[in-house]
């Protein structure tokens, strides 16, 4: 743990990017949460459900081999992409393929499994996307990870990626990659007991090279009781060190479910209360808070 803290503090000094907090639009977060939840529906149901949400259905596909599922809809001249989370063995294999590998298009290292899924969605969806309309992307769990990498690809190609909101999203790249795409409009919504956003865990080899897996964007922590906290940068990454002392349980599984996220987001529709996020971690007698 001591070596992890020293490494992360060193990285903070070398990479001091910390986004300024902005006020949260929980009404918009609720819309994106609903789209993420819709992505788990059968293809035949999606069109009708989207219509009830004032969304125009455009396209839906399940990618061969990986079984990644997504749909594209449109509302108010904004294109919305929602990507399903882990739903079968093929999806789980993408989750488990955690090695970092270079991506020639983006010139950064990416989680190999998530990058494979994102590339397949990217190639499939391009014929259905318009370059002159804003693009918003969402997803839960595996779907959130793929959403972030897809946003990178689309941004690189000149698409107007105006918003990415993910739920229970694992990490997708390292410090270098997070730095390069620090301007990506990403909001990661998490719950305190969901351990999926804490993975992949810190690797001793990555710590030695000072290039560990690193989260991007602004993190919104749903606390319950109409409360939430915000964090980013090193404080967000320090949450990941807690994975080493976390034993997966039914509590963690419940905390990761999309229904849990939606229930907590519903609480925040009226008069949400922001509370400070504290790591409760100290070093040399000084609090990192």
C-alpha positions in Angstrom: 0.0 0.0 0.0 2.8 2.4 0.9 4.5 1.9 -2.6 1.1 2.5 -4.2 0.6 5.8 -2.4 4.2 6.9 -3.3 3.6 6.0 -6.9 0.3 7.8 -7.2 1.6 11.0 -5.5 4.5 11.0 -7.9 2.1 10.7 -10.8 0.1 13.5 -9.4 3.1 15.8 -9.4 4.0 14.8 -13.0 0.4 14.9 -14.2 -1.4 17.5 -12.2 -4.6 17.6 -14.4 -7.6 18.2 -12.2 -10.9 19.3 -13.8 -12.9 22.0 -12.2 -16.2 20.7 -10.8 -19.3 21.8 -12.6 -22.9 21.7 -11.4 -24.6 18.4 -12.2 -27.7 18.0 -14.3 -29.3 15.0 -12.8 -32.2 15.2 -15.1 -29.9 14.6 -18.0 -28.0 11.9 -16.1 -31.4 10.2 -15.6 -32.1 10.3 -19.3 -28.8 8.6 -20.1 -29.3 6.1 -17.2 -32.6 5.1 -18.8 -31.0 4.6 -22.2 -28.3 2.5 -20.6 -30.9 0.4 -19.0 -32.8 0.1 -22.3 -29.8 -1.4 -23.9 -30.4 -4.6 -21.9 -33.8 -5.1 -23.5 -34.5 -7.5 -26.3 -34.1 -5.9 -29.8 -37.9 -6.2 -30.4 -38.6 -4.2 -27.3 -36.2 -1.4 -27.7 -38.0 0.5 -30.5 -41.3 0.7 -28.5 -39.6 1.8 -25.3 -37.6 4.5 -27.1 -40.7 5.9 -28.6 -42.2 6.3 -25.1 -39.1 8.3 -24.2 -39.5 10.6 -27.2 -36.5 9.0 -28.8 -36.5 8.1 -32.5 -35.0 4.6 -33.1 -32.3 4.6 -35.8 -30.3 1.4 -35.6 -29.6 -1.6 -33.3 -27.0 -4.3 -33.7 -25.4 -7.2 -31.8 -21.7 -7.5 -32.9 -20.7 -11.1 -33.9 -18.2 -13.0 -31.8 -18.1 -10.5 -28.9 -21.9 -10.3 -28.6 -21.6 -6.6 -27.8 -25.1 -5.0 -28.2 -25.8 -1.3 -28.8 -28.5 1.0 -30.3 -28.5 4.4 -31.9 -31.4 6.8 -31.4 -32.1 10.5 -32.0 -33.9 13.2 -30.1 -33.9 17.0 -30.7 -31.2 16.6 -33.4 -28.9 14.8 -31.0 -27.6 11.3 -31.8 -27.6 9.0 -28.7 -25.6 5.8 -28.6 -26.3 3.3 -25.7 -24.1 0.2 -25.2 -25.1 -2.8 -23.2 -23.1 -4.1 -20.3 -21.9 -7.6 -19.6 -24.8 -10.0 -20.4 -23.2 -13.3 -21.5 -19.9 -15.3 -21.6 -18.7 -13.6 -24.8 -19.0 -10.2 -23.0 -17.2 -11.5 -20.0 -14.2 -12.6 -22.1 -13.8 -9.0 -23.1 -13.9 -7.9 -19.5 -11.1 -10.4 -18.6 -8.8 -9.5 -21.4 -7.2 -6.8 -19.3 -3.7 -6.4 -20.8 -2.8 -2.9 -22.2 -2.0 -2.8 -25.8 -1.0 0.0 -28.2 -3.8 1.4 -30.3 -2.5 2.6 -33.7 -5.4 4.9 -34.4 -5.3 6.8 -31.1 -1.6 6.4 -30.4 -2.3 5.3 -26.7 -2.5 2.1 -24.8 -5.9 0.6 -24.2 -7.5 -2.3 -22.3 -7.3 -5.0 -25.1 -10.8 -6.5 -24.5 -12.6 -3.1 -24.3 -10.7 -1.8 -27.3 -11.7 -4.8 -29.4 -15.4 -4.3 -28.5 -15.2 -0.5 -29.2 -13.5 -1.0 -32.6 -16.3 -3.4 -33.7 -19.0 -1.0 -32.6 -17.2 1.9 -34.3 -17.0 0.1 -37.7 -20.7 -1.0 -37.4 -22.2 2.4 -36.5 -20.3 4.8 -38.8 -22.7 4.3 -41.7 -25.6 5.4 -39.5 -24.0 8.5 -37.9 -24.2 12.0 -39.2 -21.1 14.2 -38.9 -23.1 17.4 -38.5 -25.2 16.4 -35.4 -23.9 16.1 -31.8 -23.2 12.7 -30.5 -23.9 11.5 -26.9 -22.8 8.1 -25.7 -23.7 6.1 -22.6 -23.3 2.6 -21.2 -23.2 0.6 -18.0 -20.3 -1.6 -16.9 -18.6 -3.1 -20.0 -20.9 -0.8 -22.0 -19.5 2.2 -20.3 -15.9 1.2 -21.0 -16.7 0.6 -24.7 -18.6 4.0 -24.7 -15.4 5.9 -23.6 -13.2 4.3 -26.2 -15.8 4.7 -28.9 -16.0 8.4 -28.0 -12.2 8.6 -28.5 -12.5 7.1 -32.0 -15.4 9.4 -32.9 -13.7 12.5 -31.5 -10.5 11.6 -33.4 -12.6 11.4 -36.7 -14.2 14.8 -36.2 -17.6 13.8 -34.8 -19.1 16.3 -32.3 -18.9 14.2 -29.2 -20.6 16.5 -26.7 -21.3 14.1 -23.8 -20.3 10.7 -22.4 -22.0 9.5 -19.3 -21.2 6.0 -17.9 -22.4 4.0 -15.0 -20.2 1.6 -13.0 -17.5 1.8 -15.7 -14.1 0.1 -15.3 -10.8 1.7 -16.4 -9.9 1.7 -20.1 -6.4 3.3 -20.4 -3.3 4.4 -18.5 -2.0 7.7 -17.3 -0.7 8.7 -20.8 -4.0 7.9 -22.5 -6.0 9.7 -19.9 -3.8 12.8 -20.3 -4.2 12.7 -24.1 -8.0 12.6 -23.9 -8.4 14.7 -20.8 -10.8 17.0 -22.8 -13.3 14.2 -23.5 -16.6 15.3 -22.0 -16.8 12.3 -19.7 -18.9 11.9 -16.5 -18.5 8.6 -14.6 -21.4 7.8 -12.3 -20.5 5.3 -9.5 -21.8 4.0 -6.2 -19.5 3.6 -3.2 -19.8 -0.2 -3.0 -19.5 -0.9 -6.7 -16.0 -2.4 -7.2 -16.2 -2.6 -11.0 -15.0 1.0 -11.4 -12.0 0.0 -9.3 -10.7 -2.5 -11.9 -8.4 -3.4 -13.4 -6.5 -3.3 -10.1 -3.1 -1.7 -9.7 -0.3 -3.8 -11.1 3.2 -3.9 -9.4 4.8 -3.7 -12.9 2.7 -0.7 -13.9 3.6 1.0 -10.6 7.3 0.4 -11.3 6.8 2.1 -14.7 4.7 4.9 -13.3 2.0 4.2 -16.0 -0.8 2.6 -14.2 -4.4 2.2 -15.3 -6.0 5.6 -14.7 -9.6 6.9 -14.8 -10.6 9.8 -16.9 -13.3 12.5 -16.5 -15.3 13.6 -13.5 -16.6 11.0 -11.0 -20.0 11.4 -9.4 -20.4 9.2 -6.4 -24.1 8.4 -5.5 -24.2 8.4 -1.7 -27.9 7.8 -1.2 -30.2 9.9 1.1 -30.3 12.5 -1.7 -26.6 13.1 -1.5 -23.7 12.8 -3.9 -20.0 13.6 -4.0 -17.7 14.6 -6.9 -14.0 13.9 -7.5 -11.5 13.4 -10.2 -7.8 13.0 -10.9 -5.7 11.5 -8.0 -8.6 11.4 -5.5 -10.6 9.4 -7.9 -7.7 7.0 -8.4 -7.1 6.6 -4.7 -10.5 5.1 -4.5 -9.1 2.3 -6.7 -6.6 1.3 -4.0 -9.5 0.1 -1.9 -9.9 -2.8 -4.3 -7.0 -4.6 -2.5 -9.1 -4.8 0.6 -12.4 -5.5 -1.0 -13.8 -9.0 -1.0 -16.6 -9.3 -3.6 -20.0 -9.9 -2.0 -23.7 -9.7 -2.7 -23.5 -6.1 -1.5 -21.0 -5.3 -4.3 -23.1 -7.0 -6.9 -26.2 -5.1 -5.8 -24.2 -1.9 -5.9 -23.3 -2.5 -9.5 -26.8 -3.3 -10.8 -28.3 -0.7 -13.2 -31.5 -0.8 -11.1 -29.5 0.4 -8.1 -28.1 3.3 -10.1 -31.5 4.4 -11.4 -33.0 4.3 -7.9 -30.2 6.5 -6.5 -30.4 8.9 -9.5 -34.2 9.2 -9.0 -33.5 10.5 -5.4 -31.3 13.3 -6.8 -34.0 14.8 -9.1 -35.1 17.3 -6.5 -32.7 19.4 -4.4 -29.6 17.1 -4.5 -27.1 17.7 -1.8 -23.4 17.7 -2.6 -21.1 16.4 0.2 -17.3 16.5 0.1 -15.5 13.3 -0.9 -12.7 12.2 1.5 -10.2 9.5 0.8 -9.5 9.0 4.5 -5.9 8.3 3.5 -2.9 9.9 5.2 0.8 9.8 4.5 3.7 10.9 6.8 1.1 12.2 9.2 -0.6 14.4 6.6 -4.1 13.8 5.3 -4.4 13.5 1.5 -7.8 15.3 1.8 
